[in-house]
Amino acid sequence: MAGLRELLRRYVDDGTVAGAVGLVARGDRVEVEAVGSADLEAGIPMARDTIFRFASITKSIVAAAAMMLVEDGRMALDDPVGEWLPELASPVVVRTPESPLDDVVPAARPITVADVLESRSGHGFPDDFGLPAVQTLFEVQRDGRDPQRVPPPDEWMAALGRIPLVAQPGEEWLYNTSADVLGVLIARVAGQALPGVLAERVFEPLGMADTGFAVPADALGRFTAYYRPAPGGGLELVDPRDGQWSAPPRFPSGAGGLVSTADDWLAFARMLLAEGDAGGRRLLSRESVRRMTTNHLTPGQRARSTLFLEGQGWGIGGSVDVEAIDPWNVPGRYGWVGGTGTSAYVVPATGAAELLLTQLEMAGPTPPALMRDFWRHAAGG
């Protein structure tokens, strides 16, 4: 695993990113490198315990909590979600993907818990963002990187329930929205706000002390500032350390709301690699972990979602590699990327965990060169 520091340093030195933390673990062998700056303006160096905006790598953590509720018998995979989400109890669907919003038909069947878990609920983003129902969805499914702009869960669900589905339940994989719906579903099933459920079921048992939906005041010194490429070159500040994540959001986003550290995520990754066991305490059954890390999509669904999945599949809360398209693709490799410049994967076949954390806003769903080079390095290429 030689060369990780040099890889990260190259992207810091050329100004692509302000800083980065990279982690590659195989069993007890862990390589972690922290390079560059956590806050350019304040001159704070990056460190192993720096706190990052996790963005969409939140999804797998929330999925694990949902599977715990399934195991508890609080909800079943084939249960209609309308029992807890009346806003989605009687959905309508646009007649064709290109249809206007007033050309709708009733859903052929209810949206189930499994549909939401697998991102096939009918709400979400296909490869074509120009479809009328998708354009309207953008008004509700706002950029999760601005967490203070999103209304509380009940208000958000009411707005979502007025938008027709893009596809019939179960028919298409659609990105992102189902994960936020899942967060609301967890809270309503558990009778407890999502942050409390995650703390009780995931963070506390795994010792993830720096993970949550906001950064406490006494930890802001370890939090990153957040940047995007400036039009004239270099980086411009998007959100300071005491900005949007310094206070709890009104809407705790199951799709991408968490902040965390490299070692906190490693604890979660090791639990997955141990098929639900956390140091002798079982948090998830082997069956639940395998369901999370198994592809549930048909070849057609994968083919229609190449913008996001790049030919791979989807489990619960993350993508699952099914084809060796690139050197880092290993069948069963599970994880995802986040729009704040993060990437987290486990590889059950090799027992590896691979995490890259930066604080650079992604311009779109295509992973940038740094991520691809990191994946190549982690795969031994």
C-alpha positions as CSV (number, residue, x, y, z in Angstrom):
1,M,0.0,0.0,0.0
2,A,3.0,2.3,-0.5
3,G,2.3,5.6,-2.1
4,L,-1.0,6.8,-0.5
5,R,0.6,9.9,1.0
6,E,2.2,10.8,-2.3
7,L,-1.1,10.3,-4.2
8,L,-3.0,12.6,-1.9
9,R,-0.1,15.1,-1.7
10,R,-0.1,15.4,-5.5
11,Y,-3.7,16.6,-5.6
12,V,-3.2,19.0,-2.7
13,D,0.0,20.5,-4.2
14,D,-1.7,21.2,-7.5
15,G,-4.6,22.9,-5.8
16,T,-7.3,20.4,-6.7
17,V,-8.2,19.9,-3.1
18,A,-7.4,21.8,0.1
19,G,-6.7,18.5,2.0
20,A,-7.6,14.8,2.3
21,V,-7.7,11.9,4.6
22,G,-7.2,8.5,3.0
23,L,-7.7,5.2,4.8
24,V,-7.1,1.6,3.5
25,A,-7.6,-1.2,6.0
26,R,-7.2,-5.0,5.6
27,G,-7.9,-6.7,9.0
28,D,-5.7,-5.1,11.6
29,R,-3.4,-3.5,9.0
30,V,-4.5,0.1,8.5
31,E,-2.9,2.8,6.5
32,V,-4.2,6.3,7.2
33,E,-2.7,9.5,5.7
34,A,-3.9,13.1,6.4
35,V,-2.5,15.7,4.0
36,G,-3.1,19.4,3.4
37,S,-5.4,21.8,5.2
38,A,-8.7,21.3,7.0
39,D,-9.3,25.1,6.8
40,L,-7.2,27.2,4.4
41,E,-8.3,30.5,5.9
42,A,-7.5,29.5,9.5
43,G,-4.4,27.5,8.6
44,I,-5.6,24.4,10.3
45,P,-3.8,21.2,9.1
46,M,-5.7,18.1,8.2
47,A,-5.5,15.3,10.8
48,R,-6.7,11.7,11.2
49,D,-9.5,12.9,13.5
50,T,-10.7,15.7,11.3
51,I,-14.5,15.8,11.0
52,F,-16.0,15.8,7.5
53,R,-19.4,16.3,5.9
54,F,-20.1,12.7,4.8
55,A,-22.9,13.6,2.3
56,S,-24.2,10.5,0.5
57,I,-22.0,7.9,2.3
58,T,-24.6,8.5,5.0
59,K,-26.9,6.2,3.1
60,S,-25.4,2.9,4.1
61,I,-25.4,3.9,7.8
62,V,-29.1,4.8,7.7
63,A,-29.8,1.6,5.7
64,A,-28.2,-0.5,8.6
65,A,-30.6,1.2,11.1
66,A,-33.6,0.4,8.9
67,M,-32.6,-3.2,8.7
68,M,-32.4,-3.3,12.5
69,L,-36.0,-2.3,12.6
70,V,-36.9,-5.0,10.1
71,E,-35.1,-7.5,12.3
72,D,-37.0,-6.2,15.3
73,G,-40.3,-6.9,13.5
74,R,-41.2,-3.2,13.6
75,M,-41.7,-3.2,9.9
76,A,-41.5,-5.9,7.2
77,L,-40.0,-5.7,3.7
78,D,-43.3,-6.2,2.0
79,D,-45.3,-3.8,4.2
80,P,-46.8,-0.9,2.4
81,V,-45.2,2.3,3.7
82,G,-48.5,4.1,3.7
83,E,-49.1,2.6,7.2
84,W,-46.4,5.1,8.5
85,L,-46.2,7.5,5.6
86,P,-49.8,8.4,4.7
87,E,-48.5,11.0,2.3
88,L,-47.4,8.1,0.0
89,A,-50.4,5.8,0.7
90,S,-52.2,6.5,-2.6
91,P,-49.5,7.6,-5.1
92,V,-50.1,8.5,-8.7
93,V,-47.5,8.0,-11.5
94,V,-46.9,10.0,-14.7
95,R,-48.3,8.1,-17.6
96,T,-44.9,8.1,-19.3
97,P,-41.6,9.5,-18.1
98,E,-42.0,12.4,-20.5
99,S,-45.7,13.1,-19.5
100,P,-46.7,16.5,-17.9
101,L,-47.6,16.5,-14.3
102,D,-51.4,16.4,-14.9
103,D,-51.1,13.2,-17.1
104,V,-51.1,10.6,-14.4
105,V,-52.4,7.1,-13.5
106,P,-52.8,5.4,-10.2
107,A,-49.9,3.4,-8.9
108,A,-50.3,-0.3,-9.9
109,R,-49.5,-1.4,-6.3
110,P,-48.5,0.2,-3.0
111,I,-44.9,1.4,-2.3
112,T,-43.4,-1.1,0.0
113,V,-40.6,-0.9,2.6
114,A,-38.4,-2.9,0.2
115,D,-39.0,-0.4,-2.6
116,V,-37.8,2.4,-0.3
117,L,-34.8,0.4,0.9
118,E,-33.7,-0.4,-2.6
119,S,-34.3,3.1,-4.1
120,R,-37.1,1.8,-6.3
121,S,-40.0,3.7,-4.7
122,G,-40.8,5.7,-7.8
123,H,-39.5,9.0,-6.5
124,G,-35.9,10.0,-7.4
125,F,-33.6,11.0,-10.1
126,P,-33.1,9.1,-13.3
127,D,-30.3,9.8,-15.8
128,D,-32.6,12.4,-17.5
129,F,-33.0,15.4,-15.2
130,G,-35.2,17.2,-17.8
131,L,-38.3,15.1,-17.3
132,P,-41.3,17.2,-16.0
133,A,-41.8,15.2,-12.8
134,V,-38.0,15.3,-12.1
135,Q,-37.9,19.0,-12.5
136,T,-40.7,19.4,-10.0
137,L,-38.9,17.0,-7.6
138,F,-35.9,19.4,-7.6
139,E,-38.2,21.9,-5.8
140,V,-38.6,19.5,-2.8
141,Q,-35.4,17.4,-3.0
142,R,-33.1,20.3,-2.5
143,D,-29.3,20.0,-2.4
144,G,-28.5,18.2,0.8
145,R,-25.2,20.1,1.0
146,D,-27.4,23.0,2.3
147,P,-29.0,21.3,5.2
148,Q,-30.5,24.4,6.9
149,R,-32.7,25.1,3.8
150,V,-34.7,21.9,4.1
151,P,-38.1,22.1,6.0
152,P,-39.0,19.7,8.8
153,P,-39.9,16.0,8.0
154,D,-43.7,16.4,8.1
155,E,-43.6,19.4,5.9
156,W,-41.1,17.8,3.5
157,M,-43.2,14.6,3.2
158,A,-46.4,16.6,2.5
159,A,-44.7,18.4,-0.4
160,L,-43.2,15.1,-1.7
161,G,-46.6,13.4,-1.6
162,R,-48.0,16.0,-4.0
163,I,-45.5,15.1,-6.7
164,P,-46.3,12.2,-9.0
165,L,-44.0,9.3,-9.1
166,V,-41.5,9.1,-12.0
167,A,-42.0,5.4,-12.4
168,Q,-44.3,2.7,-11.0
169,P,-43.1,1.3,-7.6
170,G,-40.4,-1.3,-8.1
171,E,-39.9,-0.6,-11.8
172,E,-36.9,1.7,-11.8
173,W,-33.9,2.6,-9.7
174,L,-34.0,6.3,-9.0
175,Y,-31.4,8.2,-7.1
176,N,-31.5,9.8,-3.6
177,T,-35.1,10.6,-2.7
178,S,-35.8,7.1,-1.3
179,A,-33.0,7.5,1.2
180,D,-34.5,10.7,2.6
181,V,-37.9,8.9,2.7
182,L,-36.2,6.1,4.5
183,G,-35.0,8.5,7.2
184,V,-38.5,9.7,7.8
185,L,-39.8,6.1,7.8
186,I,-37.3,5.0,10.4
187,A,-38.3,7.9,12.7
188,R,-42.0,7.2,12.4
189,V,-41.7,3.5,12.8
190,A,-39.4,3.9,15.9
191,G,-41.4,6.8,17.3
192,Q,-38.2,8.7,17.7
193,A,-36.3,11.3,15.7
194,L,-33.7,9.9,13.3
195,P,-30.7,11.3,15.1
196,G,-31.8,9.5,18.3
197,V,-32.4,6.2,16.5
198,L,-29.0,6.3,14.9
199,A,-27.2,7.2,18.1
200,E,-28.9,4.4,20.0
201,R,-28.7,1.7,17.4
202,V,-25.5,2.5,15.5
203,F,-23.2,5.2,16.9
204,E,-23.1,4.3,20.6
205,P,-22.7,0.5,20.1
206,L,-19.9,1.1,17.6
207,G,-18.2,3.9,19.5
208,M,-18.8,6.5,16.7
209,A,-18.4,9.4,19.1
210,D,-17.8,12.0,16.3
211,T,-20.8,11.1,14.1
212,G,-24.0,13.0,14.0
213,F,-26.1,15.6,12.1
214,A,-24.2,18.6,13.6
215,V,-20.8,19.3,15.0
216,P,-20.8,20.3,18.7
217,A,-19.2,23.6,19.6
218,D,-16.3,21.9,21.4
219,A,-15.4,19.9,18.2
220,L,-15.6,22.7,15.6
221,G,-11.8,23.1,15.8
222,R,-11.6,19.6,14.2
223,F,-14.2,20.3,11.5
224,T,-13.3,21.2,7.9
225,A,-14.1,24.3,6.0
226,Y,-15.9,23.3,2.7
227,Y,-14.8,24.5,-0.8
228,R,-15.6,24.3,-4.5
229,P,-13.5,25.2,-7.5
230,A,-13.4,28.9,-8.1
231,P,-14.3,30.2,-11.6
232,G,-10.9,31.8,-12.0
233,G,-8.9,28.9,-10.6
234,G,-8.2,27.8,-7.1
235,L,-10.8,27.2,-4.4
236,E,-13.5,29.3,-2.9
237,L,-15.2,28.9,0.4
238,V,-18.7,27.4,0.4
239,D,-19.3,26.8,4.1
240,P,-17.1,27.7,7.1
241,R,-16.5,25.4,10.1
242,D,-19.1,27.4,12.1
243,G,-21.6,27.4,9.2
244,Q,-24.5,25.1,8.3
245,W,-23.4,22.0,10.3
246,S,-22.8,23.9,13.6
247,A,-26.5,23.5,14.5
248,P,-28.9,20.6,14.1
249,P,-30.9,20.8,10.9
250,R,-34.7,20.8,10.9
251,F,-34.6,17.8,8.5
252,P,-32.1,15.1,9.5
253,S,-31.3,13.8,6.0
254,G,-31.1,10.0,5.6
255,A,-29.6,10.6,2.2
256,G,-26.6,12.7,3.2
257,G,-26.8,14.6,6.5
258,L,-24.1,13.1,8.6
259,V,-20.7,14.4,9.7
260,S,-18.1,11.9,10.8
261,T,-14.4,10.9,10.9
262,A,-12.3,8.3,9.3
263,D,-12.1,6.1,12.4
264,D,-15.8,6.3,13.1
265,W,-16.5,5.1,9.6
266,L,-13.9,2.3,10.0
267,A,-15.8,1.0,13.0
268,F,-19.0,0.8,10.9
269,A,-17.1,-0.8,8.0
270,R,-15.6,-3.5,10.2
271,M,-19.1,-4.3,11.5
272,L,-20.2,-4.9,7.9
273,L,-17.2,-6.9,7.1
274,A,-17.8,-9.1,10.2
275,E,-21.4,-9.6,8.8
276,G,-23.0,-7.6,11.6
277,D,-20.8,-8.5,14.5
278,A,-19.2,-5.6,16.5
279,G,-16.6,-7.0,18.9
280,G,-18.8,-9.8,20.0
281,R,-22.0,-7.8,20.0
282,R,-24.3,-8.6,17.1
283,L,-25.9,-5.4,15.7
284,L,-27.2,-7.0,12.4
285,S,-27.9,-10.5,11.3
286,R,-25.7,-12.0,8.6
287,E,-28.8,-12.1,6.4
288,S,-29.4,-8.4,6.7
289,V,-25.8,-7.5,5.9
290,R,-25.9,-9.8,2.9
291,R,-29.1,-8.2,1.7
292,M,-27.5,-4.7,2.1
293,T,-24.5,-5.8,0.1
294,T,-26.2,-7.8,-2.7
295,N,-27.3,-6.3,-6.0
296,H,-31.1,-6.0,-6.3
297,L,-31.3,-4.4,-9.7
298,T,-32.1,-6.1,-13.0
299,P,-29.7,-5.6,-16.0
300,G,-32.2,-3.2,-17.5
301,Q,-32.5,-1.1,-14.4
302,R,-28.7,-0.9,-14.2
303,A,-28.4,0.0,-17.9
304,R,-30.8,2.9,-17.5
305,S,-28.9,4.3,-14.5
306,T,-25.3,4.4,-15.9
307,L,-24.9,8.1,-15.0
308,F,-24.9,7.2,-11.4
309,L,-24.0,3.6,-11.2
310,E,-21.5,3.3,-14.1
311,G,-22.6,-0.2,-14.9
312,Q,-22.7,-1.5,-11.3
313,G,-25.7,-2.5,-9.2
314,W,-27.4,-1.3,-6.0
315,G,-28.0,-3.1,-2.7
316,I,-29.5,-1.2,0.2
317,G,-27.8,2.1,1.0
318,G,-25.0,1.7,-1.5
319,S,-23.8,0.4,-4.9
320,V,-22.7,-3.2,-5.4
321,D,-20.1,-4.1,-8.0
322,V,-21.2,-6.8,-10.4
323,E,-18.9,-6.2,-13.3
324,A,-15.1,-5.7,-13.4
325,I,-15.4,-2.6,-15.6
326,D,-12.4,-0.8,-13.9
327,P,-9.4,-2.2,-12.0
328,W,-11.0,-1.4,-8.6
329,N,-14.3,-3.2,-9.3
330,V,-14.5,-6.4,-7.3
331,P,-17.8,-8.4,-7.3
332,G,-19.6,-7.6,-4.1
333,R,-17.7,-4.3,-3.4
334,Y,-20.2,-2.2,-1.6
335,G,-20.3,1.5,-0.8
336,W,-20.9,4.9,-2.3
337,V,-19.6,8.4,-2.9
338,G,-20.7,11.7,-1.5
339,G,-21.2,15.1,-3.1
340,T,-18.9,16.8,-0.6
341,G,-16.0,14.8,-2.0
342,T,-16.2,11.6,0.0
343,S,-16.0,7.9,-0.9
344,A,-16.4,4.8,1.3
345,Y,-16.4,1.1,0.3
346,V,-16.0,-2.3,1.8
347,V,-14.8,-5.3,-0.2
348,P,-16.2,-8.5,1.5
349,A,-14.2,-10.8,-0.8
350,T,-10.8,-9.3,0.5
351,G,-11.9,-7.9,3.9
352,A,-10.8,-4.5,2.8
353,A,-12.2,-1.1,3.8
354,E,-11.4,2.0,1.7
355,L,-12.2,5.6,2.6
356,L,-11.4,8.9,1.0
357,L,-12.4,12.1,2.7
358,T,-12.0,15.5,1.1
359,Q,-14.0,18.8,1.5
360,L,-14.4,19.7,-2.2
361,E,-17.9,20.0,-3.7
362,M,-18.5,17.6,-6.6
363,A,-19.9,19.2,-9.7
364,G,-22.0,16.2,-10.7
365,P,-22.4,12.5,-10.1
366,T,-19.2,11.4,-12.0
367,P,-16.4,10.6,-9.5
368,P,-13.4,12.9,-10.0
369,A,-9.9,11.8,-10.8
370,L,-8.7,11.8,-7.2
371,M,-11.3,9.3,-6.2
372,R,-10.5,7.0,-9.2
373,D,-6.8,7.2,-8.4
374,F,-7.5,6.4,-4.8
375,W,-9.6,3.4,-5.7
376,R,-6.9,2.2,-8.1
377,H,-4.4,2.5,-5.2
378,A,-6.6,0.7,-2.7
379,A,-7.0,-2.2,-5.2
380,G,-3.3,-2.5,-5.4
381,G,-3.0,-1.0,-8.9
